[in-house]
């Protein structure tokens, strides 16, 4: 399907928008030379830069500076049955790696068990990112807490080029999670692996008067800034679905300028605020593809990619939308998302 057909009534709004809040010239934007231009002057060890460049040079997006990552930690995060029952072949770790290869992804991010089982067959074919911590839902009653399932050394030994972790900012456990992740990221950099932080919000108090502020641009922006502060090299964040979380919840500190001058209600401008909080794009922002809902998955994933790219983001991380369907369909969806980043007519706003 053509891009304009997938975007439908939003085509003009999404493809024609020009950002008048924080201009693109102020950002460090993705490109073939991103590692040399943006990262080489920092404190990352040479092996980290090498592994990041390896990921940028893999898959259909090789040489663009953009990323398409297949994430598969849902077997823990949402239960294996809920994740893989729609397509049971993906209970097999090797099939998940095959999807990443056939789909032209830059990398696959998954659990120690999945990547460990597939390491000798696939670690040299597609870059591995080991997700170190998880929120499992077998504990009763459910507790929403990220706990370590793997060590940095285990990730290194199986051939991973990067590690990932989640912090539930706003949760009672967030400070413990942050300390654990900071220590893990320091160890990963020491071994030459780059780091990815799932900088999510989690607190029932963030739902107020029927509005869910977990994806508010101002709150997720601050989560991104905290992620960059503990030296995440890439930040994974849900795309904003609104703004004004600090004001609605009546806590924390912000500035009226955020709402009056630095953002608008346009989705590209809201996502631009997320990029700004990633040290003006020096830390790459990848947005999540979200849950699979059926027929509308392709259009929704492409829409998310257009917004991310035009905001100055670095790519998309799409899991359930791709692996909860037969491999051929998953590959088509991944390729459609990648085509957005390959399209020279989809520019940074």
N, C-alpha and C positions, 0 to 999 in steps of 0.2 A: 504494500500500500504506500502511496505517496505521503510525504510528511504532512502536507497541508490537509490531506484527507484525514489523517490520524488526529491532527490538532483541531479540526472542525471549526466551530465558531470562535475558538480562541486563536486561530492562526494569525490574524492581524495583530492582536494584542501581544502575543508571545514573540513573534518574529520581527515585529516593527518597533518594539519598545526601545527607547533610549533612556538609560539611567541618568537622572539629573541630581542624584544625591551625592554619592561618592564616585567620581569618574574612574573609568577603567585604567586611565594613565597612572593612577595612584597605586594600582595593584601590581603585585608580582603574579603574572598570569602564566598558565601552563604553556609549554612549548617544547620543541625538540631539545633545547639547550637548558632546560629548567635546572638540572643538577649543577651545571657549570655556572649558570647565571645567578641562581638564587641560593643554592645550598653550599657550594664549595667554599665560601668564605666563613662558614660557621664552625662549630666545634665537633661536627660529626666525624668519626674516624673514617679513613679512606675506604675500609671494607664496607661500611654502611652506604657510602656514596656509590660504590661499585654495585652493591646488591639492589639499590634503588634504580640505578641505571639499567640493570638487567631486567627489572620488571617493566620499566618504560620501553624497553626494546623487544618485548615479547607480545605475541598475539596480533590481532588485526589492527590495533591502535599503535603498534610499534612505530617509534619515531615522531609521535605527535605530542607527547607530554601529557596525554590523557590516559585514564585508567578504566578498565572494565574488569571488575573482580567478582568471582563467584563465591558467595559466602554460604557455608553449610554447617552452622552450629545449631540449627533448629532441632536436631534430634535430641539435644539436651534442653535447649531453651523452651521448646514447645511440646516435647515428647516425640519419640521416634514414630509412633503411630500417627499422630496428628500431622507430622511432617511428610512421611514417606508412604502412607497408605494410598494416597491418590496415584502413586506411581511406584510400586514396590521394588522395581529394579534398583532404585537408588538407596535401598538398604545396603547395597554393595559399594564400599568405598571406591573401588576401582572404576565403577561406572560414573561416579561423581567426578573423578579426575578426568575421565574420558569426555564428559560433558564440557569441562573447562577447556580441554584441548580442542575439541571439535567446535566449540563455540567461539574460539579465538580470543579467550580471556587473557589478560595480563598476568593473572594469578588466581589461585584458589585459596580461600581462607576457611579453615575447618578445625576440627578437634584433634587432639593428640592421637586418639585412637584411629580416626579416619585416615589422617595423613601418615601415621606410623604404619598402618596396614598397606598403604599404597606407595610408600617411600621408594623402595628399590625399583619399582616399575615406572614411577612417574616424576620423582623429584628432579630429574634432569630434563623433563619435557615441559613442565609448567611450574613456575615459581610457587613455593609453599609459604603460606602465612599461618602459623599455629595460633589459634585462639586459646589463651591461657586460662581464662576464668569463665564461668558460666553460672546461670541461674537455673537450677533444676527444679521441676515442679512435682516431684514425687513425695517430698516432705509434706506432711499433713499436720496442721493446716499449712497451706502454701506460704512460704516466706520469699519475698522478693529480695534476694541477696546474691551478689556475685562472689563465688568462691573459687579458689585456684584448683584447677584440675590437672595442670601440667607445670613443669618448670622450664625456665629459659634454656637450661642445658639440654633437656630432652628435645626441645625444638631445634636447637643447633645440631644435635647428634643425628636427627633424622633428615637433615639437609635443608631445613627451612631458611629462607632469606629474610623473613620478617616475623614478628610476633604481634598479636593483637590482644586487646583486653577491653573490658567494659567497666565504666564507673557509673553508678546510678546517682548522679548529682541530685542533692535535695533529700536523699533517703537518710534514715538514721545511721546506716552502715557506710555512708559515702566516705567519711574520713579514713576508716580502716581500708576500704577498697583503694582509695587514692594513695595511701602509703604503700600498699602492696604493689600497686601498678607502677608507682615511681621507682621502687627498687627493682622491679622486673625490667622496666625500660632501660634503666642504667646498666643492668647486667647484659641486656640484649645489645645495646650499643657497644659495649665492651667486647662482645663476640662478633661484631660486624653485622648484626641484623637490624633492620629498620623497625619502626614501631607504628602501630595503628591503634587509635583509641576510639572506641564506641562511646561517645560522650552523651549519654542519654540522661534524661530527667526521670525521676521516679518518686512520686509522693502523692498520695490521694488528696492532700490539701491543695495540690495544683489544679484540681477541678473545682471551679467556683461558679455558682449561679448558672449551672448548665453548660459552662464553657470549659473545655479541656485546654489548659495552658502548657501541657507538656511539649507542644510543638510551637510555642510562641517564639517569634524571632528574637525578642530581647533576651529571654531566658536561655534559649538554645545558643544564642551568640555568646553569652557569658560562659556557658558550659564549654564551648569551643575554645575560648580564651584560656580557661583553666587547663584544657587538654594540651594546648600549645605550650603552656607554662611548664608542664612536666615533660616536655620534649617529645611529644608525639610528632612523628614525621608526617602522618596523615591522620585526619580526623574524619570519622564517620558520624554523620548526623542526619536525623530525619528532616526532611524539607519543611520549612515553616508553614503553618496553617493559621496565620493570624499574628497578632502582636499585642503588646501592652500587658504582658504577664506581670511585670513588676508592679505596675499601677493597680491591676485588678486584685492581686494578692496582698498588696500593702506591706511588702517586706523588701529588704535589700536596698540597694542604692542604684539610681539611674540618673538620667538627665533628660530634661524636656526636649533637648536638641535631637535625641534619638527619634522621637516621634514627630517633631515639627520640621526637621531639616534632613536628617540622615536616613530616614526610611519613608516609604509610602505604603499603601496597601497592595501594591502590585507584587505578585509572587517573585518576580525577578529582583526587585528592590529588597524584598524581605530576605531572600537568599543571599543577595550581595552583603547584607549586614552579617550573615554568618561567615562569609568569606573575609570580611574586614576583621572580624574577631579572630580569625586564624592568622594573626600577624600580617594583615593585608595581603593574604594569599601566599605568604612564604611557607606556610604549612598547608598542604593540599586538602581541600574539602571534597569529600565524596559523600553524596547523598544516598540514602537507602531506597531500594525499589519498593519496599512495602509488601504487604501480604498479597497472596494470590486470591483473586475474586472471580476468575473465570474469563468470559469473553472480552471484558474491557481491559485485561492486563496489558496487552500490547500498546494500546493508545495511552494508558496511564504511565507506563514505563517510558515511552518516548516523550511524553509531556514533561516528566520529571527530568529527563536528560536535557531537554531544550532549556528548561529553567536553570538547571545547574550550570550548563555551559555558558549561557548568556550572562549569568551572574558572576562568572569568573571562577567557577568550581573546576575540580580536576577529574570528575567522572562519577560513575555510578557503581553501586555494589548491589547486584540483583541476584536473589537466591530463589525463594519459593515460586516466584513467577516463572522461573525457568525449569526448576527440577520437579515441579508438581504437574508436569505434562510429559508426553513422550519426547525422547531425545531430539527428534527432528524439529518438533515445535519449540523446544527449549532453545535450540541453536538459532532458529529463526528470530525468536524474541531477543536473544543476546545480540545477534547481528544487527537487528533494527535499532537497538540502543546505541551500539557502536557506530552505526551509520550517521547518527546525529553528530558525533564528535569528528567524523571524517568529512562532514559536509562543510565546505568552505563558506557557504551562504548563511550558515548559522554562526553568527559572530558574537563576540563579547559586547554586551550592551553598554 
